[in-house]
Structure formats: C-alpha cells, structure tokens
Amino acid sequence: MKLLSAFFRLVRWPNLVFIALTQYLFYTCIVNAITWKDTVEWPAIPGKYFWLLSFSSILVAAGGYIINDYFDLNIDRINKPDKLVIGKIISRRWAMLWHVVISVAGVMIGFYVGYKIFHTKKWLIGIADLICVVLLIFYSTTFKKKLLIGNVIISLLTAWVIVIITVVLKWIPNPINLSEGIVPHSDYLRIYKFTVLFAGFAFIISLIREVIKDIEDVEGDAKYNCKTMPVVWGIPASKVFAAVWIIVLIGALAIIQFYVLQLGWWVSSFYCFLLVIAPLIFILKKLYEAQTSKDYHQLSSAIKLVMLAGILSMIFLRIT
C-alpha cells in the first residue's frame, strides 16, 4: 500500500485529474455546446476515442513527472527532502522503467486514436504525444536549468492540454462525407476563439507559477548550478517578472468580462471576478510581501487553485 501511495505521489495524481477535468469540461461545455445542433447523430469526437485521447495526455504527463523527479533527485534532497519518492521508496531503476512504460503507452494510444478517427493524418496525435515526451525529457535534463526556456516549455505543454482537442476537431472527418470536416467552419471559429482564451489563460498562469516555484527552489537550484531566473536575475527581479504577468492577466480578464457582460453572461462574469480576478489581486499583494520559501510555496498553491477556478468557469458559459 505504501508503494502504491508513493507511485501516485510520484506521478502527481491531482495534476493528472486536473488534466482530465480540463479536457472533459472543454469538450462538453464548449465543443459539444457549440456543435451539438450540427451533429445530432454523433458526438464531435466519438466517446471512447475522446477518453482514450485524454488518457493518452494523462500518461504522457505522468511519464514527464517521473522523469523530472528522476533527474531532480539531488536538488529535491535540498528543496523538499520530506517529499522524496525516488531513491527513498521507489528505486531509480524502477522509476526509469515506469517512465518508459507509461510514456510509450501514452504515445501508442495516441497513434491508435489517430488511426481510428482520422481519414488522413492518422499519425498526427501520436507524433504530437511523442514530441511532448521528448520535450519533457529534455526539459528534465537540460531546459529546466536554463533561463526561462524550461518555464516556457511547461507553460506551452499546459496550454496544449486544451489545444489538442481543437487540433483533433480540425482533422476529424465527417462520418457521412469524408471530404468534409465534422465541425462546420463557423462553429470551428467559435471553438478556436475559446481555445485561444483558455489556452492563453493556462499558458500565462502556468508561467507565473513556474517562476514562483523557481523562487521557492532557489537554494537547491543555485547549489547545482541551475540557471533559473531567480539564480540569474535574483529574487527581486523574478518577483517583478511574475507580478507583471499577473497584472497582464488581470487586465486581460477584466477586459474580457466587459465584453461578456454585453452578452448577458452575468453568472460567468460574476464567477470570474469573484474566483479568478479577485484571488489574482490577492496573490499579487502576497507576492510583494513574500520573503520565505514557505511564502512562495503558499503562493504556488494559491495559483493552482486559481487555475482550477479558471477551468471550472467553463461550466458557467452560456453558449448557444
């Protein structure tokens, strides 16, 4: 039982649930809400293939978490010794084996889904998953130790969780006429706009969180010569960088809410102001006051809750 618990901690099971929830809400609350009137006889993505697509994303992410901890073992002994799994409960050899098995399974499921649902470009999902796996490996070995590159890669992969669904919709054929896409062009443009909105939100808030996590882990990173932003620029400059992006995100969300109010989406707008914008303002204040590693850890956890609130806002969209 202890080994099973350690394995779930290793793959960050709450984050994996978050990935599944994000894709499910985007698919049901946005894609289906927009396309259902035009696809009465079938869902935009056949049910079992949507779940396989989501499972593929989850496996790729889980493999990424394992390989990251594998290469971060020495740094984690300094930054979070009480949370160590690899080398303490699960051996490095078993961790690497699990990384290979889980990542390969994710890629193979991606190829299978593409083969089953696409008329052309059957390799698309599998290749995309393979690129994600490679990026996560290079992130763990090299990019996360470089200034900003690692932060941007993780933020892009976070946004990709949403983008992959829109990419699939672009290429999945109409089951009656294979020369036509299943989603009408006008509907696809609407889905694309929501993709930009939520993927953009995911990218920016993930970038903010990654920088704050780097500040939290600055001691171990500095000892092992990682060129993260707090190590290279210093903590004050890193705090300014994160604060600027928080302000940009608050401003962008506020502008969007004025547009949303014109559509009469009062509930979703109130939700956003109360559970996304207001907490971001609070986080901005706390970032200015933060001094200790514990302070930055609390900020990281708070940002994660805002990410969850942002994704849950899909439930309150009145799409017709």
C-alpha angles and dihedrals in degrees: 000000000000090000092051091049090049091051092053090049089049093055092043094238095194089058090050090052087050091055092050092047092049094052093043094051093045091050097045103032098039114015097040093038090056100038104034094091089055098041103044094147098050140015118255090250115024107253102245092045092052090054091046089050090052092045089052090055091048093051093049090051092046091052089050092054091051096050091045092056090043093060094035095057097113094043092048090053086067103033101040112003092160091060099051116132105160112072091012106057104357119040121236091243093056091044091055091047091052090048092054095044095046096043094047090048090052093050094045092050088051091054090047093052091048091049091051103043105031126077091196131011090040090164095057102098095040093050090047090052091047091052089051091051092050092047091051091051093049089043091056095045102036122350099060088060091055128086111272096327094098092046092053093047093053091046091051091049090050090054090045090067086073099031094057091067092054090047090053091050089054093060106028108108129229105259091224100043111025091192090067131065118245093236118064113239095247092052092046090055090054091049089048091055092052089046091056090047098051097032089050090051091049092049097049098043091045090052090051091050094047091054092048090049088052089054089050091051097040095117096059093037092053093049092055094043098250111166096218121153097262091048095048103032100024130243097280093055091045090052090052090050091052092044093053091053091047089054091047090051093048091049094048092048092048091052091048091052092057088055091045091052089058087061091053094247092145098153095051091045093050089047091052094048093046103040105024113024098036093049090048089055089050090049090050090055093047091048090058090051097041117116110151135058088249090056092054092046089055090049091051090052091048092052090051089056090050089052089054092048090050092053093045089055087079087076091065098050112116099213116175 
